[in-house]
């Protein structure tokens, strides 16, 4: 497994420190000097500064110094050159990352690399959805970068960081921090910078939901509430829960749900669900339609499609792709 740049830098630092201590120990043994004099002599020898020795060297001391110069010069040169390479790669990598982020549009922003944020990211990666991660903890940000993610290290509630994440061109933001106050403030900042962005917040406390919605959140999700409901459903309707888990959360499973939005140019506009022949044309099944902000489950065959309708469809990957192509629609995961 390839060593990360951080590990390489740590190893180089340990090598350098270890060799300096080894050199100082040699002078203490050969010349009988105290640690400070031995350390000073080792440093000026390895760095070739050229100061005179602290005390006159004996014959054995001179031989040891020659050995230290010949071996140490190579070690120090190798370690320092490797550190410079690491430094350059980190700076070039950060510059390239910022350039990639600056070109993004229609992407999503994930705030927080905790357990909730990582689940969101896994879903985005699985479905090929472009996103930028904002993480304030340098260690977590570094870990995310090493995993190949586009990362901005900073406070997600800062307008400057959100602007760097191209929030004005983003289509959605997920506030997945464990602190409800921080998520509320991020929602407020995000709504002020982009009126059209979709904002989803994580809420640990039930009382925070109303505040988050007032701050601009379109949807507030409480892990504890969802967990409780799912556990209750798993007891009363185990097959339903198992079916939804398989459809929504099993990678590579043939059957899945998809959200599809109809643009004004869609051929389905003005047609009824019955006349559209979606099932015959694509094989996908329409489970619900979000029309004018109202979610219509099990829609009537007489329902007339309008521009901006969101279709909730069930089918295989191939069937859902046919639905998108047939309707001229836009999938939420494409």
N, C-alpha and C positions, 0 to 999 in steps of 0.2 A: 504494500500500500504506500502511495506517495506521501511523503512528509509534507505537512502544510507549511506555509511560509512562517507562521508563528512558531511552530516547533523547531524549524530550522534555525530561526533567530535565537531561540532559547538555547539550543544545542551549541551554536557558535559562541554565545556568551559564556556558557559553562566551560567550553574548551579554552577560551581565552583566560578566564578566571583561574581555571585549574592549572594552566601552564605557568601563569604568573606566580601562583602559590608554590608550584613545584620548583620554579627557579629560586624563589626566596628561601625555600627550605634547603636547597642545595648550598647556598651561601652561608646559611646558619650552621650547616654541618661541616662544610669545608673550612670556613673562615672563623667560625665561632661567633658571628655577629648576632646582635639582637634582631628581632623581627622587622622593626622599622628600617634599620640600615640595610638589611637584606632585601626588603621589598623595594626600597628606593633604588638600590643597585640593579635589581632585576628589571625594573621599569625603564630606567635610562639605558640599559643594555638592549632591551628588546625594541625600544623606540628609536635607538641610535641617536639620542639627543646629543651626546658628546660631553656631558658633565664629567668631571673627574670622579674617581671612586671615593667613597666616604672614608675608607681606610686603605692603606697600602695592601695590595694583593700579594699573597704568597704564590709560590710556583704552582701549587695545586689549584689555587684560586684562579690563576690566569688560564690554566688548562680548562677548568670548568667554564670560565667566561667564554672562551673560544667555542666550546661545545654549545653553550647556551645561545650564542650569536648565530652559529651556523644552523642549528635546529630551530631556534625560536623565530628567526627571521622568516623562515618558510611558513611556520604555523601562523604567525601573526598576519603575514601577507594573505594567506589563504582565508583566514577567518574574516579579516576586514573586507576583502574583495567580495566574499559571500554576503556579508552584511550589506554592502553597498548594492549588490544585485537585488537582494530582498527589498531594500528600501525603494529602489527604482521600480521594481515590479509592482509593489503596493501602490505607489503613486500613479503609475501608468494605468493600473487596474481601476483605481478610483476615478481617474479622469475618463476612462472609457465608459465606466458605469454611469457617470453623470451625463455623458454624451448620449448614451442609449436612452436614459430616462427622459432627457430633454426632447427626444424625438417621439415619445409615446403619445398616443391619443386613443380615446375610447377604452382606456384601461381601467383597472380597479386599484384602490389603495387599501392596504391592510395595515392597521395600526396595532402593533404588539406581536411579539414572537413567542407568546406563551402557549399553553395547551390549546386554547380556543383558536388563536391565530394560526397555529401550525395545522390544525384541522382544516381551516379555511384554505390555507395555502396548498395542502395536499389535494383538495378538491379542484382548485384552480389548475394545478399542474396536471392532474388527471384529465381535465377537459380542455387543456390548451388555452386557458384564459390568461391574458397578459395582466401583470400586476406589479406594483411596487410595494415593498415592505418598509415601514417606518418603525424603528426600534431605538429607544433611548438608552438601553443598556449596551455599552460597548462590547462586552463579551458575547451577548446574544447576537448583536449585529455582526460581529466577526464570524460567529458560527454560521449565521445565515449566508454570509458572503462566501464562506468556504463550501457551502452547499450549492453554490451557483445561482443564488437569488439576487435580484436587483434590490439593493438596500440603501436607505438613507438613515444615518445614525443621528438622531436628534429627537426633540420633543414634538410629538404629532399635533399638539395644540398650538404650536407656533405657526403663524401665517407664513413665515419665511420658509419653513420646512415643507409645509403643504404646497407652497408655490413651486418649490424645487421638485416636488413629486408630480408636478403638472396637474394640479387639482382642477384648474380651469378647463382642461381637456379630458378629464376623467369621467367615466360614466357611473362609478360607484365607489363608496368607501365603507370599510368595515372597521368599526371601533371595537376592538377585542381586548382592551386593557382590563385588568381585574378591578380597577378603581372606577366606580360609577361617576364620580365627579369629573375625572379626566375624560371619560367617554362623552359626557354631556358637553364639556367645553370644546372637545374636538368637533362634535356635531354642530355646535354653534358657529365655530370658525369655518367649518367646511361649507355650511349653508350660506354664510356671508360671502364666500369666495366663488361659489358655484350654485346658483339657484336651481339648476336642473339635475344635480347629482343625486343619486340614490344613496341614502344613508341608513346603514344598519348598525345598531348598537347592542352590545352585550350589557345586561343589567344583573347585578348580583342581588340587589335588594328590590323587592316588589314596588316600593314607594318611589323608585327612581324612574319608572317608566313614563309617567306623566311629564316629568321635568325634561326627559330626553326628547319626547315628542314636541314639547314646546320649544326646545332648542333647535328643532329642525329634523329630527330622526324620522324616517319613513316607517321603519320597523324596529321594534325593540324585542330582543329575545332574552329570556331568563333561563339559563341552563337548568336551574333547580326546578322551575315550574315544568319545563319540557320533560325533564328526567322523571318527575313524579307522574305526569300524565302517561308517559310511555310505559312506565312500570305498571301502572294500573291497567292500561290497555293490554299489556303483555299477559296479565292474569285473566282478564275477562274475554279478550279476543286475541288469543295467541297466534292464530293463523294469519289474521290481518296484519299484525305487527311483523310477523316473519316475512310476509309478502312485501310490505313496504321497505323493510330492511334490505331484502334481496334486490328490489328494483332500484332503490335510491343509493345504496351504499356498497354494493358488491362490484368491485372493479372487473371489467370484462364480461359482466353478465349480459346476455343477449337482449333482455327486456329492460327498458328504462323510461323515465318520464322526462319531458322537455317542455320548456316555456318558449313559445314562438310568438313574435309580435308581427302584426299585419301592417305594412306600410300603405300609404295612399295609393300606390301603384299596383297593389295586389289584385289578382284576378278574382279573389274571393269577395271583394268589397261589393256590397249590394246583393249578394247571393244569400240564399238561406242555407242552413246547415244541410238540409235534405238535398237541395239542388247542387250543392258544391261537390258532392260525391268524393269526399276526402278519403273515406275508407277504401273505396274502389280504386282511387288514383294512387294512393300512397301505402295503404295498409295500416296507417296509424289511426288510433282511436282518440277522439276528442272527449276528454273527461270534464273539462270546465272551460269557461270563457270569462275573462275579466273585461267587462264592457262599461265604459263611463265610470270607472272606479268601483263597480259592483261585480263581485265574483258570482257567476252563475254556474252552479254545479249541475251536472247531468242536463245540459242545455236542450231545449226543445228543438225538434227538427225544423220548426218555423223561424228560429232565431236568424236575424239578418246580420251579416258581418259588417263591421264598420272599420274605418281606418283607425289604427291605434289599438285595436283589440289584441289582447294577449290570450293565446290558445294554450291550454294545458293538455298536452298530448301524451299518449302511451304507445310505445312500439319498439321495434328493434332499431339499432343504429341506422340500418339501411332504410327502414320505413320512415324514420324521422327525417333523414336527409332528403328523401323523396318529397316529404311534406313541405320542407323548406323550399325546395326547388319548384314544386308545383304551385305553391302559393306566392312565390316571390317574397317570402317573409324573411325575417331576421331572427336567428336562434339566439337565446341568451348565452349559450356556451360556445358561440362561434365568433 
